[in-house]
Amino acid sequence: MEMLEEQAVARKSSNKEVELEEEISKLAHLIYTHSPYDGSFNQRIPGLYVNRYSRTETDIVKTFQSPFLLLVVQGEKVVTLGKEIYQVGRSRMLMFPVALPVAFQTTQASPSEPFLSIGLELDPERIAELILKVYPHGLPPIDKRRAGYITNADFGIINAVKRLMECLSNPDDTKLFAPLVLDEILMRILRSNIGANVAEIGFENSSVQRIAKAIEWLRDNFAQQIKVADLSQLVHMSESSFYEHFKLVTSLSPLQYQKALRLHEARRLMVSSSMDATTACRMVGYVSDSQFSRDYSRFFGNPPKRDVISLRQK
């Protein structure tokens, strides 16, 4: 009798694995369909984009990323933030709760099995509304905060994301059903083992939300000189507590974060506006050309002029 029960459990587990594999394959096909070639593609559903890359990358792509969730469906990508490294493979999710300067590198991909993933920008206001449904009695305790969180995507999440992608085939479905499926996805994530960390994005006066407010100020005023004391006062935290939580949530100090903002903006100005390095470095708050060149080379791997030429050739 006991052996029969064990066999039944094993069959049930095997059936679930088969169902999950089938859903992942269907989702991979949908991503491939909506990415006509290698690159990242925004979809008609706000905040949703898909990624497809047919080869591994030797270059590291650095960008500023809004709070987002990345679901890898095929292949593997390494995401670096400061000294933290996140390796995200098939059916795994990576979540960043605040806007961060991150580096992406595709480490597993081929023309026959390209890297495929879905990105979803996280809306703090929508999450705040859903928190009350998922956590009516308040958030559970959070053991440790980090800049990013990785977890497995279960069948429910994979299935919901697949149905969200299916909405793209019909404009009426995109308009009527996509918002409902998006809410389902967010609630399923809020119920996962990283749910409390996601919930902090929208939870009023949480440390994450306070750091997000400080980050918003930095992004609006990156060219200005800053003092940690002023930022901590802005978000109603002691200076020591603010510095500690900022480092936990971003993996960077406030000054390191501001430097990353300045360098990314200088790069954008030089690439999109054909601005020379001297003018760009002044626009973003640098007073020394040599210091700007050193910081830029250290951050992006090439001096400004060579980096911009390389980007324009891609």
C-alpha positions as YAML, in Angstrom:
chain: A
units: angstrom
residues:
- id: 1
  name: MET
  ca: [0.00, 0.00, 0.00]
- id: 2
  name: GLU
  ca: [2.78, 2.38, 0.98]
- id: 3
  name: MET
  ca: [4.65, 1.61, -2.25]
- id: 4
  name: LEU
  ca: [1.52, 2.34, -4.31]
- id: 5
  name: GLU
  ca: [1.13, 5.71, -2.61]
- id: 6
  name: GLU
  ca: [4.77, 6.56, -3.35]
- id: 7
  name: GLN
  ca: [4.31, 5.61, -6.99]
- id: 8
  name: ALA
  ca: [1.18, 7.79, -7.21]
- id: 9
  name: VAL
  ca: [3.08, 10.76, -5.75]
- id: 10
  name: ALA
  ca: [5.95, 10.18, -8.19]
- id: 11
  name: ARG
  ca: [3.55, 10.07, -11.16]
- id: 12
  name: LYS
  ca: [1.84, 13.24, -10.01]
- id: 13
  name: SER
  ca: [5.18, 15.00, -9.65]
- id: 14
  name: SER
  ca: [6.26, 13.77, -13.08]
- id: 15
  name: ASN
  ca: [3.01, 15.00, -14.65]
- id: 16
  name: LYS
  ca: [3.53, 18.46, -13.11]
- id: 17
  name: GLU
  ca: [7.04, 18.63, -14.54]
- id: 18
  name: VAL
  ca: [5.76, 17.66, -17.98]
- id: 19
  name: GLU
  ca: [3.02, 20.33, -17.79]
- id: 20
  name: LEU
  ca: [5.57, 22.95, -16.73]
- id: 21
  name: GLU
  ca: [7.89, 22.04, -19.61]
- id: 22
  name: GLU
  ca: [4.99, 22.32, -22.06]
- id: 23
  name: GLU
  ca: [4.07, 25.79, -20.75]
- id: 24
  name: ILE
  ca: [7.69, 26.95, -20.94]
- id: 25
  name: SER
  ca: [7.94, 25.73, -24.55]
- id: 26
  name: LYS
  ca: [4.74, 27.57, -25.50]
- id: 27
  name: LEU
  ca: [5.98, 30.73, -23.81]
- id: 28
  name: ALA
  ca: [9.35, 30.46, -25.59]
- id: 29
  name: HIS
  ca: [7.53, 30.23, -28.94]
- id: 30
  name: LEU
  ca: [5.48, 33.36, -28.12]
- id: 31
  name: ILE
  ca: [8.61, 35.34, -27.17]
- id: 32
  name: TYR
  ca: [10.33, 34.23, -30.39]
- id: 33
  name: THR
  ca: [7.29, 35.29, -32.41]
- id: 34
  name: HIS
  ca: [7.27, 38.77, -30.88]
- id: 35
  name: SER
  ca: [11.03, 39.36, -31.29]
- id: 36
  name: PRO
  ca: [11.73, 39.40, -35.05]
- id: 37
  name: TYR
  ca: [15.51, 39.49, -34.54]
- id: 38
  name: ASP
  ca: [18.08, 39.83, -31.76]
- id: 39
  name: GLY
  ca: [17.38, 42.65, -29.35]
- id: 40
  name: SER
  ca: [14.87, 43.97, -26.83]
- id: 41
  name: PHE
  ca: [11.32, 44.77, -27.97]
- id: 42
  name: ASN
  ca: [8.66, 46.79, -26.16]
- id: 43
  name: GLN
  ca: [5.16, 45.34, -26.51]
- id: 44
  name: ARG
  ca: [1.73, 46.97, -26.73]
- id: 45
  name: ILE
  ca: [1.14, 46.17, -23.07]
- id: 46
  name: PRO
  ca: [2.77, 49.03, -21.10]
- id: 47
  name: GLY
  ca: [5.86, 47.96, -19.19]
- id: 48
  name: LEU
  ca: [6.20, 44.62, -21.00]
- id: 49
  name: TYR
  ca: [9.14, 43.78, -23.25]
- id: 50
  name: VAL
  ca: [10.77, 40.64, -24.64]
- id: 51
  name: ASN
  ca: [14.43, 39.84, -25.25]
- id: 52
  name: ARG
  ca: [16.04, 37.54, -27.81]
- id: 53
  name: TYR
  ca: [19.78, 36.94, -28.34]
- id: 54
  name: SER
  ca: [21.22, 34.22, -30.58]
- id: 55
  name: ARG
  ca: [24.81, 34.28, -29.35]
- id: 56
  name: THR
  ca: [26.76, 34.74, -26.16]
- id: 57
  name: GLU
  ca: [28.18, 38.18, -25.49]
- id: 58
  name: THR
  ca: [31.81, 39.04, -24.89]
- id: 59
  name: ASP
  ca: [30.89, 42.68, -24.25]
- id: 60
  name: ILE
  ca: [29.00, 43.64, -21.10]
- id: 61
  name: VAL
  ca: [25.96, 45.85, -21.71]
- id: 62
  name: LYS
  ca: [25.58, 48.53, -19.05]
- id: 63
  name: THR
  ca: [22.29, 50.35, -18.59]
- id: 64
  name: PHE
  ca: [20.01, 51.96, -16.04]
- id: 65
  name: GLN
  ca: [17.10, 49.71, -15.20]
- id: 66
  name: SER
  ca: [13.78, 50.76, -13.63]
- id: 67
  name: PRO
  ca: [12.27, 48.50, -10.94]
- id: 68
  name: PHE
  ca: [11.59, 45.34, -12.92]
- id: 69
  name: LEU
  ca: [11.10, 41.61, -13.03]
- id: 70
  name: LEU
  ca: [13.05, 39.49, -15.50]
- id: 71
  name: LEU
  ca: [11.81, 35.99, -16.34]
- id: 72
  name: VAL
  ca: [14.27, 33.84, -18.30]
- id: 73
  name: VAL
  ca: [12.58, 31.22, -20.46]
- id: 74
  name: GLN
  ca: [15.57, 29.89, -22.39]
- id: 75
  name: GLY
  ca: [19.34, 30.33, -22.09]
- id: 76
  name: GLU
  ca: [21.19, 32.17, -19.36]
- id: 77
  name: LYS
  ca: [22.21, 35.70, -18.50]
- id: 78
  name: VAL
  ca: [24.53, 37.14, -15.85]
- id: 79
  name: VAL
  ca: [23.48, 40.44, -14.27]
- id: 80
  name: THR
  ca: [26.02, 42.42, -12.28]
- id: 81
  name: LEU
  ca: [25.30, 45.20, -9.84]
- id: 82
  name: GLY
  ca: [28.27, 46.64, -7.98]
- id: 83
  name: LYS
  ca: [29.98, 43.58, -6.49]
- id: 84
  name: GLU
  ca: [26.85, 41.43, -6.62]
- id: 85
  name: ILE
  ca: [26.47, 38.89, -9.44]
- id: 86
  name: TYR
  ca: [23.15, 37.25, -10.36]
- id: 87
  name: GLN
  ca: [23.10, 34.22, -12.66]
- id: 88
  name: VAL
  ca: [19.63, 33.80, -14.14]
- id: 89
  name: GLY
  ca: [18.77, 30.66, -16.09]
- id: 90
  name: ARG
  ca: [15.74, 28.88, -17.48]
- id: 91
  name: SER
  ca: [12.45, 29.40, -15.58]
- id: 92
  name: ARG
  ca: [14.15, 31.66, -13.03]
- id: 93
  name: MET
  ca: [13.07, 35.20, -12.11]
- id: 94
  name: LEU
  ca: [15.20, 38.18, -11.07]
- id: 95
  name: MET
  ca: [13.64, 41.19, -9.38]
- id: 96
  name: PHE
  ca: [15.15, 44.62, -8.65]
- id: 97
  name: PRO
  ca: [12.97, 46.82, -6.39]
- id: 98
  name: VAL
  ca: [14.48, 50.21, -7.32]
- id: 99
  name: ALA
  ca: [16.10, 51.86, -10.35]
- id: 100
  name: LEU
  ca: [19.67, 50.60, -10.64]
- id: 101
  name: PRO
  ca: [22.76, 50.77, -12.89]
- id: 102
  name: VAL
  ca: [23.19, 47.15, -13.96]
- id: 103
  name: ALA
  ca: [25.38, 45.21, -16.39]
- id: 104
  name: PHE
  ca: [23.96, 42.41, -18.57]
- id: 105
  name: GLN
  ca: [25.86, 39.62, -20.30]
- id: 106
  name: THR
  ca: [24.28, 36.71, -22.19]
- id: 107
  name: THR
  ca: [26.25, 33.60, -21.27]
- id: 108
  name: GLN
  ca: [24.16, 30.82, -22.82]
- id: 109
  name: ALA
  ca: [22.60, 31.24, -26.26]
- id: 110
  name: SER
  ca: [22.86, 29.91, -29.82]
- id: 111
  name: PRO
  ca: [21.02, 30.39, -33.14]
- id: 112
  name: SER
  ca: [19.15, 27.11, -32.59]
- id: 113
  name: GLU
  ca: [18.38, 27.86, -28.91]
- id: 114
  name: PRO
  ca: [18.52, 31.64, -28.44]
- id: 115
  name: PHE
  ca: [18.34, 33.36, -25.10]
- id: 116
  name: LEU
  ca: [14.68, 34.31, -24.53]
- id: 117
  name: SER
  ca: [13.26, 36.32, -21.66]
- id: 118
  name: ILE
  ca: [10.44, 38.61, -20.62]
- id: 119
  name: GLY
  ca: [10.87, 41.86, -18.74]
- id: 120
  name: LEU
  ca: [8.11, 43.53, -16.74]
- id: 121
  name: GLU
  ca: [8.48, 46.98, -15.22]
- id: 122
  name: LEU
  ca: [7.05, 47.07, -11.69]
- id: 123
  name: ASP
  ca: [4.54, 49.82, -10.89]
- id: 124
  name: PRO
  ca: [4.72, 50.76, -7.18]
- id: 125
  name: GLU
  ca: [1.20, 52.22, -7.21]
- id: 126
  name: ARG
  ca: [-0.36, 49.06, -8.64]
- id: 127
  name: ILE
  ca: [1.60, 46.89, -6.23]
- id: 128
  name: ALA
  ca: [0.38, 49.10, -3.35]
- id: 129
  name: GLU
  ca: [-3.24, 48.38, -4.33]
- id: 130
  name: LEU
  ca: [-2.66, 44.63, -4.55]
- id: 131
  name: ILE
  ca: [-0.79, 44.39, -1.23]
- id: 132
  name: LEU
  ca: [-4.04, 44.82, 0.67]
- id: 133
  name: LYS
  ca: [-5.51, 41.76, -1.06]
- id: 134
  name: VAL
  ca: [-2.46, 39.53, -0.67]
- id: 135
  name: TYR
  ca: [-1.38, 40.74, 2.78]
- id: 136
  name: PRO
  ca: [-4.56, 41.95, 4.53]
- id: 137
  name: HIS
  ca: [-2.89, 41.56, 7.95]
- id: 138
  name: GLY
  ca: [0.38, 43.29, 7.05]
- id: 139
  name: LEU
  ca: [3.68, 42.15, 5.55]
- id: 140
  name: PRO
  ca: [5.48, 39.12, 6.95]
- id: 141
  name: PRO
  ca: [8.94, 39.81, 8.45]
- id: 142
  name: ILE
  ca: [11.83, 40.21, 6.02]
- id: 143
  name: ASP
  ca: [15.02, 38.43, 7.06]
- id: 144
  name: LYS
  ca: [17.50, 40.19, 4.80]
- id: 145
  name: ARG
  ca: [17.35, 42.89, 2.17]
- id: 146
  name: ARG
  ca: [19.39, 42.85, -1.01]
- id: 147
  name: ALA
  ca: [19.62, 44.83, -4.20]
- id: 148
  name: GLY
  ca: [18.19, 41.93, -6.21]
- id: 149
  name: TYR
  ca: [16.25, 38.71, -5.61]
- id: 150
  name: ILE
  ca: [16.16, 35.45, -7.58]
- id: 151
  name: THR
  ca: [13.56, 32.70, -7.36]
- id: 152
  name: ASN
  ca: [12.02, 29.93, -9.47]
- id: 153
  name: ALA
  ca: [8.94, 30.64, -11.56]
- id: 154
  name: ASP
  ca: [6.26, 28.04, -10.81]
- id: 155
  name: PHE
  ca: [3.60, 26.72, -13.17]
- id: 156
  name: GLY
  ca: [1.08, 29.39, -12.11]
- id: 157
  name: ILE
  ca: [3.41, 32.26, -12.99]
- id: 158
  name: ILE
  ca: [4.60, 30.70, -16.26]
- id: 159
  name: ASN
  ca: [1.00, 30.01, -17.29]
- id: 160
  name: ALA
  ca: [-0.12, 33.56, -16.43]
- id: 161
  name: VAL
  ca: [2.79, 35.12, -18.36]
- id: 162
  name: LYS
  ca: [1.97, 32.88, -21.33]
- id: 163
  name: ARG
  ca: [-1.64, 34.09, -21.26]
- id: 164
  name: LEU
  ca: [-0.42, 37.69, -21.05]
- id: 165
  name: MET
  ca: [1.67, 37.17, -24.19]
- id: 166
  name: GLU
  ca: [-1.32, 35.56, -25.92]
- id: 167
  name: CYS
  ca: [-3.28, 38.77, -25.36]
- id: 168
  name: LEU
  ca: [-0.92, 40.51, -27.81]
- id: 169
  name: SER
  ca: [-2.48, 38.68, -30.77]
- id: 170
  name: ASN
  ca: [-5.78, 40.53, -30.37]
- id: 171
  name: PRO
  ca: [-6.08, 44.31, -29.68]
- id: 172
  name: ASP
  ca: [-9.33, 43.78, -27.76]
- id: 173
  name: ASP
  ca: [-7.68, 41.15, -25.56]
- id: 174
  name: THR
  ca: [-4.75, 43.51, -24.96]
- id: 175
  name: LYS
  ca: [-7.14, 46.18, -23.80]
- id: 176
  name: LEU
  ca: [-9.65, 44.10, -21.82]
- id: 177
  name: PHE
  ca: [-7.82, 41.10, -20.43]
- id: 178
  name: ALA
  ca: [-4.14, 42.09, -20.21]
- id: 179
  name: PRO
  ca: [-4.64, 44.34, -17.13]
- id: 180
  name: LEU
  ca: [-6.40, 41.48, -15.33]
- id: 181
  name: VAL
  ca: [-3.65, 38.99, -16.18]
- id: 182
  name: LEU
  ca: [-1.01, 41.52, -15.13]
- id: 183
  name: ASP
  ca: [-2.69, 41.79, -11.73]
- id: 184
  name: GLU
  ca: [-2.74, 38.00, -11.49]
- id: 185
  name: ILE
  ca: [0.98, 37.83, -12.25]
- id: 186
  name: LEU
  ca: [1.78, 40.46, -9.64]
- id: 187
  name: MET
  ca: [-0.35, 38.72, -7.01]
- id: 188
  name: ARG
  ca: [1.28, 35.38, -7.73]
- id: 189
  name: ILE
  ca: [4.69, 37.00, -7.34]
- id: 190
  name: LEU
  ca: [3.55, 38.70, -4.12]
- id: 191
  name: ARG
  ca: [2.62, 35.22, -2.83]
- id: 192
  name: SER
  ca: [6.01, 33.76, -3.77]
- id: 193
  name: ASN
  ca: [9.04, 33.49, -1.50]
- id: 194
  name: ILE
  ca: [10.22, 36.93, -2.65]
- id: 195
  name: GLY
  ca: [6.72, 38.40, -2.29]
- id: 196
  name: ALA
  ca: [7.42, 40.47, 0.82]
- id: 197
  name: ASN
  ca: [10.45, 42.00, -0.89]
- id: 198
  name: VAL
  ca: [8.33, 42.91, -3.91]
- id: 199
  name: ALA
  ca: [5.60, 44.28, -1.64]
- id: 200
  name: GLU
  ca: [8.04, 46.76, -0.09]
- id: 201
  name: ILE
  ca: [8.12, 48.59, -3.42]
- id: 202
  name: GLY
  ca: [4.57, 49.77, -2.81]
- id: 203
  name: PHE
  ca: [4.39, 49.65, 0.97]
- id: 204
  name: GLU
  ca: [4.11, 53.18, 2.34]
- id: 205
  name: ASN
  ca: [7.11, 54.32, 4.39]
- id: 206
  name: SER
  ca: [9.01, 51.05, 3.91]
- id: 207
  name: SER
  ca: [12.77, 51.48, 3.79]
- id: 208
  name: VAL
  ca: [12.74, 50.48, 0.11]
- id: 209
  name: GLN
  ca: [10.16, 53.11, -0.74]
- id: 210
  name: ARG
  ca: [12.16, 55.74, 1.13]
- id: 211
  name: ILE
  ca: [15.33, 54.80, -0.74]
- id: 212
  name: ALA
  ca: [13.32, 54.92, -3.99]
- id: 213
  name: LYS
  ca: [12.33, 58.49, -3.12]
- id: 214
  name: ALA
  ca: [15.98, 59.42, -2.56]
- id: 215
  name: ILE
  ca: [16.87, 57.77, -5.88]
- id: 216
  name: GLU
  ca: [14.16, 59.76, -7.65]
- id: 217
  name: TRP
  ca: [15.71, 62.97, -6.29]
- id: 218
  name: LEU
  ca: [19.18, 61.86, -7.40]
- id: 219
  name: ARG
  ca: [17.94, 61.08, -10.90]
- id: 220
  name: ASP
  ca: [16.31, 64.50, -11.17]
- id: 221
  name: ASN
  ca: [19.34, 66.35, -9.73]
- id: 222
  name: PHE
  ca: [22.36, 64.21, -10.64]
- id: 223
  name: ALA
  ca: [24.48, 67.22, -11.71]
- id: 224
  name: GLN
  ca: [24.24, 68.81, -8.25]
- id: 225
  name: GLN
  ca: [26.63, 68.25, -5.37]
- id: 226
  name: ILE
  ca: [24.99, 66.07, -2.73]
- id: 227
  name: LYS
  ca: [25.36, 65.45, 0.96]
- id: 228
  name: VAL
  ca: [24.20, 62.20, 2.50]
- id: 229
  name: ALA
  ca: [22.81, 64.21, 5.43]
- id: 230
  name: ASP
  ca: [20.53, 66.16, 3.08]
- id: 231
  name: LEU
  ca: [19.27, 63.00, 1.37]
- id: 232
  name: SER
  ca: [18.59, 61.28, 4.69]
- id: 233
  name: GLN
  ca: [16.65, 64.32, 5.87]
- id: 234
  name: LEU
  ca: [14.61, 64.28, 2.65]
- id: 235
  name: VAL
  ca: [13.35, 60.76, 3.39]
- id: 236
  name: HIS
  ca: [13.09, 61.21, 7.18]
- id: 237
  name: MET
  ca: [15.83, 58.77, 8.18]
- id: 238
  name: SER
  ca: [18.92, 59.18, 10.32]
- id: 239
  name: GLU
  ca: [22.10, 59.59, 8.30]
- id: 240
  name: SER
  ca: [23.57, 56.27, 9.45]
- id: 241
  name: SER
  ca: [20.32, 54.35, 8.85]
- id: 242
  name: PHE
  ca: [19.87, 55.94, 5.43]
- id: 243
  name: TYR
  ca: [23.41, 55.07, 4.33]
- id: 244
  name: GLU
  ca: [23.04, 51.48, 5.54]
- id: 245
  name: HIS
  ca: [19.68, 50.92, 3.83]
- id: 246
  name: PHE
  ca: [20.81, 52.66, 0.62]
- id: 247
  name: LYS
  ca: [23.78, 50.29, 0.38]
- id: 248
  name: LEU
  ca: [21.57, 47.26, 1.08]
- id: 249
  name: VAL
  ca: [18.95, 48.20, -1.51]
- id: 250
  name: THR
  ca: [21.31, 49.37, -4.28]
- id: 251
  name: SER
  ca: [24.63, 47.64, -3.48]
- id: 252
  name: LEU
  ca: [26.17, 51.13, -3.92]
- id: 253
  name: SER
  ca: [26.84, 54.16, -1.77]
- id: 254
  name: PRO
  ca: [24.86, 57.33, -2.63]
- id: 255
  name: LEU
  ca: [27.98, 58.90, -4.19]
- id: 256
  name: GLN
  ca: [28.70, 55.77, -6.26]
- id: 257
  name: TYR
  ca: [25.09, 55.79, -7.42]
- id: 258
  name: GLN
  ca: [25.32, 59.46, -8.42]
- id: 259
  name: LYS
  ca: [28.55, 58.78, -10.33]
- id: 260
  name: ALA
  ca: [26.85, 55.99, -12.29]
- id: 261
  name: LEU
  ca: [23.95, 58.31, -13.10]
- id: 262
  name: ARG
  ca: [26.31, 61.02, -14.34]
- id: 263
  name: LEU
  ca: [28.33, 58.65, -16.53]
- id: 264
  name: HIS
  ca: [25.24, 57.07, -18.10]
- id: 265
  name: GLU
  ca: [23.78, 60.50, -18.85]
- id: 266
  name: ALA
  ca: [27.08, 61.72, -20.33]
- id: 267
  name: ARG
  ca: [27.18, 58.64, -22.55]
- id: 268
  name: ARG
  ca: [23.60, 59.26, -23.69]
- id: 269
  name: LEU
  ca: [24.39, 62.90, -24.53]
- id: 270
  name: MET
  ca: [27.46, 61.97, -26.56]
- id: 271
  name: VAL
  ca: [25.72, 59.18, -28.48]
- id: 272
  name: SER
  ca: [22.30, 60.72, -29.12]
- id: 273
  name: SER
  ca: [23.22, 64.42, -29.33]
- id: 274
  name: SER
  ca: [26.73, 64.16, -30.81]
- id: 275
  name: MET
  ca: [28.00, 66.15, -27.86]
- id: 276
  name: ASP
  ca: [31.76, 66.24, -27.26]
- id: 277
  name: ALA
  ca: [33.18, 64.77, -24.05]
- id: 278
  name: THR
  ca: [34.12, 68.12, -22.50]
- id: 279
  name: THR
  ca: [30.63, 69.55, -22.91]
- id: 280
  name: ALA
  ca: [28.98, 66.32, -21.74]
- id: 281
  name: CYS
  ca: [31.12, 66.08, -18.60]
- id: 282
  name: ARG
  ca: [30.20, 69.67, -17.66]
- id: 283
  name: MET
  ca: [26.51, 69.00, -18.32]
- id: 284
  name: VAL
  ca: [26.46, 66.12, -15.85]
- id: 285
  name: GLY
  ca: [28.32, 67.94, -13.07]
- id: 286
  name: TYR
  ca: [32.01, 67.13, -13.55]
- id: 287
  name: VAL
  ca: [34.50, 70.00, -13.20]
- id: 288
  name: SER
  ca: [37.59, 68.07, -14.28]
- id: 289
  name: ASP
  ca: [37.97, 66.60, -17.79]
- id: 290
  name: SER
  ca: [40.71, 64.21, -16.67]
- id: 291
  name: GLN
  ca: [38.65, 62.93, -13.74]
- id: 292
  name: PHE
  ca: [35.68, 62.42, -16.03]
- id: 293
  name: SER
  ca: [37.81, 60.49, -18.53]
- id: 294
  name: ARG
  ca: [39.26, 58.27, -15.79]
- id: 295
  name: ASP
  ca: [35.86, 57.53, -14.26]
- id: 296
  name: TYR
  ca: [34.30, 56.90, -17.67]
- id: 297
  name: SER
  ca: [37.09, 54.52, -18.76]
- id: 298
  name: ARG
  ca: [36.91, 52.62, -15.48]
- id: 299
  name: PHE
  ca: [33.10, 52.33, -15.66]
- id: 300
  name: PHE
  ca: [32.55, 51.55, -19.36]
- id: 301
  name: GLY
  ca: [35.90, 49.93, -20.20]
- id: 302
  name: ASN
  ca: [36.92, 52.50, -22.85]
- id: 303
  name: PRO
  ca: [37.63, 56.26, -22.87]
- id: 304
  name: PRO
  ca: [34.68, 58.41, -23.99]
- id: 305
  name: LYS
  ca: [35.61, 58.94, -27.64]
- id: 306
  name: ARG
  ca: [36.46, 55.29, -28.33]
- id: 307
  name: ASP
  ca: [33.36, 54.08, -26.49]
- id: 308
  name: VAL
  ca: [31.02, 56.37, -28.44]
- id: 309
  name: ILE
  ca: [32.56, 55.32, -31.78]
- id: 310
  name: SER
  ca: [32.10, 51.66, -30.82]
- id: 311
  name: LEU
  ca: [28.46, 52.21, -29.85]
- id: 312
  name: ARG
  ca: [27.66, 54.00, -33.12]
- id: 313
  name: GLN
  ca: [29.11, 51.12, -35.13]
- id: 314
  name: LYS
  ca: [26.83, 48.53, -33.50]
...
